Amino acid sequence: MMRHPLEFLPPSVRKPLFWAFLAWTLILLALFQPLNRPLMTSAAPSGIISLQLAWTPQNAQSMLDSWNENARLFAAFGLGFDYLFMPVYGLTLALGALLAAGRHPGWFAKLGAWTGWGAFLAAILDGLENLGQFHQLFNGRVELAAIIGVFATIKFSLILTGILYGLTGWLWKK
């Protein structure tokens, strides 16, 4: 049976750690908003997320072309800053899954182990996605758009799964 990646944590510290990491996640998310604003153009209406999901070299190129030098600096800083965010949201999601799994034994708890590992996979894919975006931004490697789109789609799916799993475990009566 697969074990949750954070199962080694004593039960007494799980909830306080979750709340601390959730607070950090929300603070960092708020800090991303002003970093993304200069990247929002008609070609990239969602800023950096538009580039993550550009899918084609042509779309990626039009988004990059819509960003002036200042916007590109914001993009570069945001991509670097995201590497600090990845472990924070990964731990938040994994801790949330661990807490939810602890409330419901059986198949739901087994699913929680997968969800916990999925949170860390999401962060790894986010790192690979950002590496590709750095290559797009600084080296014009727009041909990476499809692979970046795959990484981003899987990442967003795993993040959404983690959120839904945690909320389900929390709202579902013991």
C-alpha positions as a Markdown table, in Angstrom:
| # | Residue | x | y | z |
|---|---|---|---|---|
| 1 | Met | 0.0 | 0.0 | 0.0 |
| 2 | Met | 1.3 | 3.4 | -0.9 |
| 3 | Arg | 2.0 | 5.7 | 2.1 |
| 4 | His | 1.3 | 9.4 | 2.2 |
| 5 | Pro | 4.6 | 11.4 | 1.8 |
| 6 | Leu | 4.1 | 13.3 | 5.0 |
| 7 | Glu | 2.8 | 10.4 | 7.1 |
| 8 | Phe | 6.0 | 10.6 | 9.2 |
| 9 | Leu | 4.8 | 13.9 | 10.8 |
| 10 | Pro | 3.3 | 13.5 | 14.3 |
| 11 | Pro | -0.5 | 14.0 | 14.3 |
| 12 | Ser | -0.1 | 16.9 | 16.7 |
| 13 | Val | 1.8 | 19.0 | 14.3 |
| 14 | Arg | -0.1 | 18.3 | 11.1 |
| 15 | Lys | -3.0 | 20.8 | 11.6 |
| 16 | Pro | -0.8 | 23.7 | 12.8 |
| 17 | Leu | 1.6 | 23.1 | 9.9 |
| 18 | Phe | -1.3 | 23.0 | 7.4 |
| 19 | Trp | -2.7 | 26.3 | 8.6 |
| 20 | Ala | 0.8 | 28.0 | 8.6 |
| 21 | Phe | 1.5 | 26.7 | 5.0 |
| 22 | Leu | -2.0 | 27.7 | 3.9 |
| 23 | Ala | -1.4 | 31.2 | 5.2 |
| 24 | Trp | 1.9 | 31.4 | 3.3 |
| 25 | Thr | 0.2 | 30.1 | 0.2 |
| 26 | Leu | -2.4 | 32.7 | 0.2 |
| 27 | Ile | 0.1 | 35.5 | 1.0 |
| 28 | Leu | 2.3 | 34.4 | -1.9 |
| 29 | Leu | -0.7 | 34.1 | -4.2 |
| 30 | Ala | -1.6 | 37.7 | -3.4 |
| 31 | Leu | 2.0 | 38.8 | -4.1 |
| 32 | Phe | 1.7 | 37.2 | -7.6 |
| 33 | Gln | -1.2 | 39.5 | -8.6 |
| 34 | Pro | 0.9 | 42.7 | -9.1 |
| 35 | Leu | 3.6 | 40.7 | -10.8 |
| 36 | Asn | 1.2 | 39.3 | -13.3 |
| 37 | Arg | -0.7 | 42.6 | -14.1 |
| 38 | Pro | 2.0 | 44.0 | -16.5 |
| 39 | Leu | 1.8 | 40.7 | -18.4 |
| 40 | Met | -2.0 | 40.9 | -19.1 |
| 41 | Thr | -2.4 | 42.0 | -22.7 |
| 42 | Ser | -4.9 | 41.3 | -25.5 |
| 43 | Ala | -2.6 | 38.5 | -26.6 |
| 44 | Ala | -2.1 | 37.2 | -23.1 |
| 45 | Pro | -5.3 | 38.1 | -21.2 |
| 46 | Ser | -4.3 | 36.0 | -18.2 |
| 47 | Gly | -0.7 | 37.0 | -18.2 |
| 48 | Ile | 1.8 | 34.3 | -17.5 |
| 49 | Ile | -1.0 | 31.7 | -17.3 |
| 50 | Ser | -1.8 | 32.5 | -20.9 |
| 51 | Leu | 1.8 | 31.7 | -21.8 |
| 52 | Gln | 1.7 | 28.4 | -19.8 |
| 53 | Leu | -1.3 | 27.4 | -21.9 |
| 54 | Ala | -0.3 | 28.9 | -25.2 |
| 55 | Trp | 0.0 | 25.4 | -26.8 |
| 56 | Thr | 1.4 | 26.5 | -30.1 |
| 57 | Pro | 4.6 | 28.4 | -31.0 |
| 58 | Gln | 2.5 | 31.0 | -32.8 |
| 59 | Asn | 0.4 | 31.7 | -29.7 |
| 60 | Ala | 3.5 | 31.8 | -27.5 |
| 61 | Gln | 5.3 | 34.2 | -29.9 |
| 62 | Ser | 2.4 | 36.6 | -30.1 |
| 63 | Met | 2.2 | 36.7 | -26.3 |
| 64 | Leu | 5.9 | 37.3 | -25.9 |
| 65 | Asp | 5.7 | 40.0 | -28.6 |
| 66 | Ser | 2.9 | 41.7 | -26.6 |
| 67 | Trp | 5.2 | 42.2 | -23.6 |
| 68 | Asn | 7.6 | 45.2 | -23.5 |
| 69 | Glu | 10.9 | 45.1 | -21.7 |
| 70 | Asn | 9.3 | 46.0 | -18.4 |
| 71 | Ala | 6.7 | 43.2 | -18.7 |
| 72 | Arg | 9.5 | 40.7 | -19.5 |
| 73 | Leu | 11.3 | 41.7 | -16.3 |
| 74 | Phe | 8.1 | 41.1 | -14.4 |
| 75 | Ala | 7.7 | 37.8 | -16.1 |
| 76 | Ala | 11.3 | 36.8 | -15.3 |
| 77 | Phe | 11.0 | 37.8 | -11.6 |
| 78 | Gly | 7.6 | 36.1 | -11.3 |
| 79 | Leu | 9.0 | 32.8 | -12.8 |
| 80 | Gly | 11.9 | 33.0 | -10.3 |
| 81 | Phe | 9.6 | 33.9 | -7.4 |
| 82 | Asp | 7.4 | 30.9 | -8.3 |
| 83 | Tyr | 10.2 | 28.5 | -7.3 |
| 84 | Leu | 9.7 | 29.7 | -3.7 |
| 85 | Phe | 6.0 | 29.2 | -4.1 |
| 86 | Met | 6.2 | 25.6 | -5.4 |
| 87 | Pro | 7.3 | 23.9 | -2.1 |
| 88 | Val | 4.8 | 26.0 | -0.1 |
| 89 | Tyr | 1.7 | 25.1 | -2.1 |
| 90 | Gly | 3.0 | 21.5 | -2.5 |
| 91 | Leu | 3.2 | 21.2 | 1.2 |
| 92 | Thr | -0.1 | 22.9 | 1.8 |
| 93 | Leu | -1.9 | 20.5 | -0.6 |
| 94 | Ala | -0.1 | 17.4 | 0.8 |
| 95 | Leu | -0.9 | 18.4 | 4.4 |
| 96 | Gly | -4.5 | 19.1 | 3.5 |
| 97 | Ala | -4.7 | 15.6 | 1.9 |
| 98 | Leu | -3.1 | 14.0 | 4.9 |
| 99 | Leu | -5.6 | 15.7 | 7.3 |
| 100 | Ala | -8.5 | 14.7 | 5.0 |
| 101 | Ala | -7.3 | 11.2 | 4.8 |
| 102 | Gly | -7.1 | 11.0 | 8.5 |
| 103 | Arg | -10.8 | 11.8 | 8.9 |
| 104 | His | -11.9 | 8.9 | 6.6 |
| 105 | Pro | -10.3 | 5.5 | 6.7 |
| 106 | Gly | -10.4 | 3.0 | 3.9 |
| 107 | Trp | -10.5 | 3.8 | 0.2 |
| 108 | Phe | -10.7 | 7.6 | 0.9 |
| 109 | Ala | -7.5 | 7.4 | 2.9 |
| 110 | Lys | -5.7 | 5.4 | 0.2 |
| 111 | Leu | -6.7 | 8.1 | -2.3 |
| 112 | Gly | -5.2 | 10.6 | 0.1 |
| 113 | Ala | -1.8 | 9.1 | -0.3 |
| 114 | Trp | -2.0 | 9.4 | -4.1 |
| 115 | Thr | -3.2 | 13.0 | -3.7 |
| 116 | Gly | -0.3 | 13.8 | -1.4 |
| 117 | Trp | 2.2 | 12.6 | -3.9 |
| 118 | Gly | 0.3 | 14.4 | -6.6 |
| 119 | Ala | 0.8 | 17.7 | -4.8 |
| 120 | Phe | 4.5 | 17.2 | -5.0 |
| 121 | Leu | 4.4 | 16.1 | -8.6 |
| 122 | Ala | 2.5 | 19.3 | -9.4 |
| 123 | Ala | 5.3 | 21.4 | -7.9 |
| 124 | Ile | 7.9 | 19.4 | -9.9 |
| 125 | Leu | 5.9 | 19.9 | -13.1 |
| 126 | Asp | 5.6 | 23.6 | -12.2 |
| 127 | Gly | 9.4 | 23.8 | -12.0 |
| 128 | Leu | 9.9 | 22.2 | -15.4 |
| 129 | Glu | 7.2 | 24.4 | -16.9 |
| 130 | Asn | 9.0 | 27.5 | -15.5 |
| 131 | Leu | 12.3 | 26.3 | -16.9 |
| 132 | Gly | 10.7 | 26.1 | -20.3 |
| 133 | Gln | 9.2 | 29.5 | -20.0 |
| 134 | Phe | 12.6 | 31.0 | -19.1 |
| 135 | His | 13.8 | 29.5 | -22.4 |
| 136 | Gln | 10.9 | 31.0 | -24.2 |
| 137 | Leu | 11.4 | 34.4 | -22.6 |
| 138 | Phe | 15.2 | 34.6 | -23.0 |
| 139 | Asn | 16.0 | 32.3 | -25.8 |
| 140 | Gly | 12.9 | 32.6 | -28.0 |
| 141 | Arg | 12.2 | 28.8 | -27.7 |
| 142 | Val | 8.5 | 29.1 | -28.5 |
| 143 | Glu | 8.6 | 25.5 | -29.8 |
| 144 | Leu | 8.4 | 24.4 | -26.2 |
| 145 | Ala | 4.8 | 25.7 | -26.0 |
| 146 | Ala | 3.1 | 22.3 | -26.3 |
| 147 | Ile | 5.3 | 20.5 | -23.7 |
| 148 | Ile | 4.8 | 23.5 | -21.3 |
| 149 | Gly | 1.1 | 23.2 | -22.0 |
| 150 | Val | 1.1 | 19.6 | -21.0 |
| 151 | Phe | 3.1 | 20.3 | -17.8 |
| 152 | Ala | 0.7 | 23.1 | -16.9 |
| 153 | Thr | -2.4 | 21.2 | -17.6 |
| 154 | Ile | -1.3 | 18.2 | -15.5 |
| 155 | Lys | -0.1 | 20.6 | -12.8 |
| 156 | Phe | -3.4 | 22.5 | -12.6 |
| 157 | Ser | -5.3 | 19.2 | -12.6 |
| 158 | Leu | -3.3 | 17.9 | -9.7 |
| 159 | Ile | -3.7 | 21.1 | -7.8 |
| 160 | Leu | -7.4 | 21.1 | -8.4 |
| 161 | Thr | -7.6 | 17.4 | -7.3 |
| 162 | Gly | -5.7 | 18.3 | -4.1 |
| 163 | Ile | -8.1 | 21.1 | -3.3 |
| 164 | Leu | -11.2 | 19.1 | -4.1 |
| 165 | Tyr | -9.9 | 16.1 | -2.1 |
| 166 | Gly | -9.1 | 18.3 | 1.0 |
| 167 | Leu | -12.4 | 20.1 | 0.8 |
| 168 | Thr | -14.3 | 16.8 | 0.4 |
| 169 | Gly | -12.5 | 15.2 | 3.4 |
| 170 | Trp | -13.2 | 18.3 | 5.5 |
| 171 | Leu | -16.9 | 18.8 | 4.5 |
| 172 | Trp | -17.8 | 15.0 | 4.5 |
| 173 | Lys | -18.9 | 14.1 | 8.0 |
| 174 | Lys | -16.8 | 11.5 | 9.8 |
